[in-house]
C-alpha cells in the first residue's frame, strides 16, 4: 500500500496539470474545427496570460486568479481584433497563408514581450504556494494545482454551455460543420470566426494565468513550448474534437508527471513527444478520434 501512495499522488498531480494542458488544447482545437486554421501563435497567447498576471500582481498586488476578471475579456477582444485585422483577409487563401500569418504573429508577440519585459524569466509567488490539502490515504494536493484545476473546469464547463445552450453556440457548431451551409441559412460566418478566435485566445490566456504560480514565463521560449504542447494534446486526442482534446490534455499531464517521477525530470517535456510519435505511428486519427476506412 505504501508503494501505491506515490503513484496515486502522481496521478492526481498529472490530472490537474493535464487539465490546464487540456484548456490550451481546447482553444487550438476550437479554432481549427471552425476556421480550419492551425494557430502557431497559440503558445504566445498562453504567455500573454502569464505576463498579464505578472503585471497585475506587481502593479496592483492582485492574486493571479483575480486578474482573470480583466485578462479574459481583454484576451477575447484582442483575439477578435487579430482575426478581423489579419486572418479575415486571408480566410479563402491557401492554407499556408494562415500558417505563415500565425507564425509571424507569434514572432511579433514574443519579441514585443522581450522588448518590454526583458529576457529574464519571471513568475508570481503566491502565499499559498506550498499549501496542500489532504485527500486521505497519504495523498495531498497542492492548493496552486487545485486552483488551476478548478479554473480549468469552470472554463471548459462555460465553453460547453456556450456551444450547446446558446444561439451563438449553435451558429459556431453550424459553421464548423458546413461554412457554406451556415451562410445559406443566414449565419454571419465572418462574425463567428472572430468570436471563435476570441474564445480560443481567451482560453489560452486563462491557461497562462492558471500556470504562472507554477512556472516561469520567458518571452522567447515559453510560447514555443506551449504551442508544441497544444499540438501534442490535439493529436493525442484527435484533431478537431473538443472532448478528445480534454482527454489528450489529461493524458499528457499524467505521462509527463509519471515520466518525471519514475525516469528523470530532465526530459519531462520529451515524454509527451514520445507519446505523440507513438500515437502518430499506430493511431494517426488520435486515441479518441474516429477511424476512417480508406477504399
N, C-alpha and C positions, 0 to 999 in steps of 0.2 A: 504493500500500500504506500509506503514511503517513497518508493521509486515512481509511483504513479502521480504523486502530487506535483513535481516539477513539470511533468508532461501536461497535466491539466492546466497548470499556470501558464505554460507557453501557448497552449491552445486558446485560452481566454485572451491573452495579450495579442495573439495573432489575429483573432476575430475582430478585436477592437480597432487595431491599426488597419486591418483589412477593410473595415467599414469605411474608413477615410479614403483608402485607395478606391473603393467602390464608388464613392462620391465623385472622385476625379474621373473615373472611367465612365460613369453615367453621363456626365456632361459631354464628354467626347463622343459617346455613342449616340446621344440625342442629336447632336449637331450633324453627325454623319447620316443617321437614319432619316432625317428630314431634309437636309440640304445636300447630301451626298458630297460633303466637303470634309477632307481629312485635315484637321486643325493642328498644324505643327507648332502653334503658339500656345497650346493648351497648358503646358507646364509653366510658361511665363505668367499665365493668368493666376495659377496657384501661388507663384512667387509674389505677385501683386497683392494678393490677400495677406501673405505673410508680412510684407512690408507695411501694409495698411495697419495691421495690428501693432507693429512695432512703433509706427508714428503716433498712433493714438495713445499707446502706453507711455511713451517717452514725453509727449507733449501735454497730455491731459491726465496721465496716471490711470487710464482705463484698463480694466481687465480685458484680455484679448477677446473673450467671448462677448463682452458687452459691445465691442467695436463692430460686431456683426450688424448691429442696428443701422449703422451708417455704411459699412462696407458692402453689404448686399445690394441695396438699391443703387449705389454708385456703380458697382460692378455690372449690374443689369443695364443701366443706362450707357455705360461705356461699351458693353457688348453690342447694344443696339446701334450705337454710333459707328462702331467699327464695321458692322455689317452693312450699314447704309452707305458709308463713305467708300469702303474698299471692296467688300465681297459682292455687293449688289451689282457692281459694274461688270463683274465677270461671271455672273451666275450661269450664263449659257456658253461660256468659253470652254475650251478643252480642259480636262481635269488638272493638267499640270499647271494651269494658270492659278487655280486656288491653292495648290501646293506651294508654289513659289510665293504667292501673296502672304500666306500664313507663315512661311519660313522667314520672309523678310520682316513681317510683323514681330516675330519672336526675337530677331536680332535687334530691332528698334527698341523693344521693351527692355531687353537685357542690358543693352548699352546705355539706355536712359537711366536705369536703376544704378548702373555702375557709376555714371557721371554724378548722380545726386547723392548716393549713399557711400560711394567708395567700394573697394573690393573686399573689405574685411567682413567676414561672416558675422551676422547679428542674430540675436534671439530675444525672447522675453522670459524673464524669470518671474514666475508666479509664486505667491506664498504657500500654495498647496502643492508645489512641485513634487515633494517627497511624501505626500499624504497618500494613504491607501485605505481601502475598505475591504473588510473580510467577507468572503462568500461562504466561509465554513470549510472544514476539511483541510485547512492549511493553504487554501488558495486565496490570494489577495489581489485586488485590482487597484491600479494607480488611479487616483482621482482625475489626473490630467487625461489619461487614456479613456476613462469612463465618460468624462465630459465630451471628449472628441467623438466617442461612440454615440452619445445622446444627440449631439449636434447633427451627426450623420443620419440617424434615424428620423429626426424631425425634418431634415431637408429632403430626404428621399420620400418620406411619407407625404410631405407637402407637394412634391412633384407628382406622386401617384394620384392624389386628389385632383390636382390641376388637370392632368391628362385624361382622367376618367369621369370627372364630375362637373366639368365646366364646358361652356360653349367653345372657348378658345382651345381647350384641350382636345375637343373633338375635331376642331379645324386643324390642329397640329397633326393629329393622327391621320386625318384625311389627306393632308399634304404629303405626309411621309409615305402613305400607301400609293397615291397616284397624283402627282402635282397637276397634270393637265385636267384630270377629272375633277379635282378640287376647284380649279379655276372655272370650270364649266358650270359648277353649282354656286358660283358667286363668292368663293373664298379668296381673299386677297393674299396670295401666297408670298408676295414680297413682304408684307407686314408680318406674316407668320415666320418667315425666315429671320427677320430682325428680332422678333420675340424669342425664337428658339436660340439664336446665338447669344442673346442677352441672358437667357436662362442658363445656358452652358457656361458662360463666363461667371455668372453668379454662383453656380455650384462649385466651380474651381476656386473662386475667392473664398467661399465658405470652407473648403478643404484646407486652404492655406492658413486661414485663421485658426482652424482646429489643430493644425500641425505645429504652429510656431512655438508653443510651450514645450514641444518635444524635440524640435530640430533647429538647426541653424540655417538661416537664409543667406544665400550668396547670389549676387546678380547674374553671374555668367555660367554657373554650373548647376544650381538647384533646379532651374526650369527645365534643362535638358533631362535631368534625372526623372522628373515627374512626367514629362512628355513621354518618355520611354515607358514608365510605369503605366501610364494611361493606355498605351498601345498594348502592353502585356495583358492588362486587365481585360480589354475588349477582345483580344484574340483568345485568351483563356476561356472566356465565357461564350463568345460568338458575336461577331461584329454586327451592330445594328439592333441588338436585343438588350433592352434596359435591364430586365430581370437577370439575364445571363451576365451582364456586366457586374451586377451586385455579387453574384456567385463567384465571378472571376476575381473581384477585388478581395473578397473574404479568403479565397484560396491563396492568392498571392501573399496576403498578410501572414497566414499560417505557415506557408512554405518558407518565407524569409525568417520568421521567428524560430521555427524548428531548426532550420539550417544554421542560423547563428548560434543556437544553443548547443546543438549536438555535433556540429562540424567546426566551423570557425566564423567569428563575426566579421573578419576582414573582408569576406566575399559575400556579405549579406545580399547586396543587390544582384549578385550573379546567380543566386539560386532561382530567382524568379525568371531570369533569362533562360536558364536550363529548362525549367518547366515550359516556358514559351516555345522553345525549339522542339521539345518533345511533342507538344500539342500540335505544332505545325506539321511535324512528320507523320503522326499517327491519327490525328483527328483535325484536319485543317479547318473544318467548319466550327470548331470550338467545342469545349466539353459539354456545353448546354445548348449548342446550336443544332439545327435540323440538318440531317444528312440529305444530300441531293444526289439522286441516281442519274448518272450520265448515260446517254444512249448514242 
